Amino acid sequence: MQVTIECQKRPEGSKPNTLRRQGLIPAALYGHKGTESISLIIKEKDAQLLLKKASVNNTLVDVNIPDVPWSGKALIREVQTHPWKRFVYHLSFFSVAAHGKIDVVVPLNLVGESSGVKQGGIIEQVITEISVQCLPESIPETIEIDISPLKIGDSISVGDLQLSEGVTYLDDPTQTILTVMAPKKGSATEEETAEASA
């Protein structure tokens, strides 16, 4: 997915709250020249649109800064929101090199219907995303897990995942992702089964 954001260099001495009242969101770009950072501003409506398309630590964003001699791709590293009003308070970007591997977080997507669930079991999912390392162009939007073959008592761990070439997981391979649990005694499913056989 191609995602682009246009920013401007933040005026020196500008106050964050003053900028926000003007409909501008303070932001920062890190890593474009080692440890140096650039203070930026983004139009609030552009920031809201960006966050509808891009995920933190997952989506590559083309960052354009007309008044700075730099352009490139970056990840959204952090989104700060107001503690109770919930509007975006600050954005942090981290630039990425085209030929260097990066660490990203990828959501897990369950597909299919478990045979164990058909028998009354319940999917208990422990984690919904994992950390992986890959080149920027190889970042997966999601990792699909086919749960169709799973019976009651079966589980899937990080080490069981089938990842694309060049993508490696960073989490503990023994970390359980999900388990098909047996139905609790006296559950509605068991009662329905008992009634049907009566």
C-alpha positions in Angstrom: 0.0 0.0 0.0 1.4 3.4 -1.0 0.9 5.9 1.8 2.2 9.5 1.6 2.3 12.4 4.1 3.4 15.9 3.5 5.0 17.8 6.4 6.6 21.1 7.0 9.6 21.9 9.2 8.3 23.2 12.5 9.0 26.9 13.0 11.7 27.6 15.7 10.2 28.7 19.0 6.7 27.6 18.1 4.6 26.3 21.0 2.9 22.9 20.7 -0.5 24.1 22.1 -0.5 27.1 19.8 0.2 24.8 16.8 -2.6 22.5 17.8 -5.1 25.4 18.0 -4.1 26.2 14.5 -5.0 22.7 13.3 -1.4 21.5 13.2 0.1 18.4 14.8 3.7 18.5 16.1 5.8 15.6 14.8 9.4 14.4 14.7 11.4 12.4 12.2 14.3 10.3 13.6 17.0 8.3 12.0 17.4 10.2 8.7 21.0 11.1 9.6 22.1 8.9 12.5 20.8 10.4 15.7 19.7 13.7 14.3 16.0 14.5 14.3 13.8 16.9 12.5 10.9 18.7 14.2 7.9 18.8 11.9 4.3 19.9 11.7 1.4 18.1 9.9 -2.1 19.3 9.2 -4.5 17.7 11.6 -6.8 16.4 8.9 -3.8 14.9 7.0 -2.7 13.1 10.2 -6.1 11.7 10.7 -6.2 10.4 7.2 -2.7 8.9 7.6 -3.7 7.0 10.7 -6.7 5.5 8.8 -4.4 4.0 6.2 -1.2 3.3 8.1 -0.5 1.1 11.2 2.2 1.9 13.8 5.4 0.0 13.2 4.0 -1.7 10.2 3.2 0.6 7.2 5.9 2.3 5.2 5.1 6.0 4.7 6.6 8.3 2.0 7.4 11.4 4.0 7.7 14.6 1.9 9.2 17.7 3.5 9.4 20.5 0.9 11.6 22.8 2.9 14.1 20.1 4.0 16.7 18.5 1.6 15.5 15.0 2.5 12.8 12.6 1.3 12.3 9.0 1.9 10.3 6.3 3.7 9.6 6.0 7.3 7.6 4.0 9.8 5.2 5.6 12.3 6.9 4.7 15.6 4.6 6.4 18.1 1.2 8.1 18.2 0.5 10.2 21.2 -3.1 11.0 21.9 -4.7 13.4 24.4 -5.5 11.4 27.6 -9.2 12.0 27.6 -10.1 14.0 24.5 -8.5 11.2 22.3 -7.3 13.5 19.5 -3.8 13.1 18.1 -1.2 15.0 20.1 2.1 14.1 18.5 3.5 11.7 15.8 7.0 10.2 15.7 8.5 8.8 12.5 11.6 6.7 12.0 13.3 6.7 8.6 14.3 3.4 7.1 17.0 2.5 4.6 15.9 0.7 1.5 18.5 -2.0 1.8 18.5 -2.5 5.6 16.4 -4.9 7.5 13.9 -3.4 10.1 11.9 -4.7 13.0 8.1 -4.3 12.6 4.9 -5.5 14.2 2.5 -7.5 12.1 -1.1 -8.4 13.1 -2.2 -12.0 12.9 -5.4 -12.9 10.9 -7.2 -16.1 11.6 -8.9 -17.7 8.6 -11.1 -20.8 8.2 -13.3 -22.5 10.8 -11.6 -24.9 13.2 -13.0 -28.5 13.3 -12.6 -28.3 17.1 -14.9 -25.2 17.2 -17.5 -27.1 15.1 -17.4 -29.7 17.9 -18.1 -27.1 20.5 -14.6 -25.9 21.3 -13.5 -22.4 21.9 -10.6 -20.5 20.3 -8.5 -18.9 23.0 -6.1 -16.4 21.4 -3.2 -15.3 23.5 -1.5 -12.8 21.2 -2.9 -10.9 18.2 0.4 -9.7 16.6 4.1 -10.6 16.4 7.4 -8.9 15.8 9.3 -9.7 12.6 12.4 -8.6 10.8 12.6 -8.0 7.1 13.5 -5.6 4.3 11.2 -2.6 4.0 9.6 -3.8 0.7 8.8 -7.2 2.3 6.7 -6.0 5.3 3.6 -8.1 5.4 0.4 -6.3 6.2 -0.9 -9.3 8.0 0.1 -12.9 8.7 -2.7 -15.4 8.0 -3.2 -18.5 10.2 -5.4 -21.3 8.8 -7.2 -22.7 11.8 -9.3 -25.2 9.8 -7.3 -28.4 10.7 -7.3 -27.6 14.5 -9.1 -30.0 16.8 -9.9 -29.6 20.4 -6.7 -29.4 22.4 -4.6 -28.3 19.4 -2.5 -25.1 19.6 -0.3 -22.9 17.3 2.9 -21.3 18.4 5.0 -18.6 16.8 7.5 -21.2 15.5 4.6 -22.9 13.6 4.0 -19.8 11.4 4.7 -20.0 7.7 6.4 -16.7 6.9 7.3 -15.2 3.5 10.9 -15.5 2.2 13.1 -13.0 3.9 10.8 -12.5 6.9 11.9 -13.9 10.3 10.1 -13.8 13.6 11.7 -12.1 16.6 9.4 -13.5 19.3 10.0 -16.7 21.3 9.2 -19.6 18.9 7.5 -21.4 21.8 5.1 -18.5 22.5 1.6 -19.9 22.1 -0.6 -17.9 19.8 -3.9 -19.7 20.2 -5.4 -22.9 21.6 -8.7 -24.7 20.8 -10.1 -25.2 24.3 -12.7 -27.9 25.2 -16.1 -26.5 26.0 -16.8 -25.9 29.6 -19.0 -28.5 31.3 -22.6 -27.5 31.3 -22.1 -25.1 28.3 -25.0 -24.3 26.0 -23.4 -26.5 23.3 -23.3 -29.6 25.5 -26.9 -29.0 26.7 -28.1 -28.7 23.1 -26.3 -31.9 22.2 -27.9 -33.7 25.1 -31.4 -32.4 24.2 -30.9 -33.5 20.6 -30.0 -37.1 21.6 -32.8 -37.4 24.2 
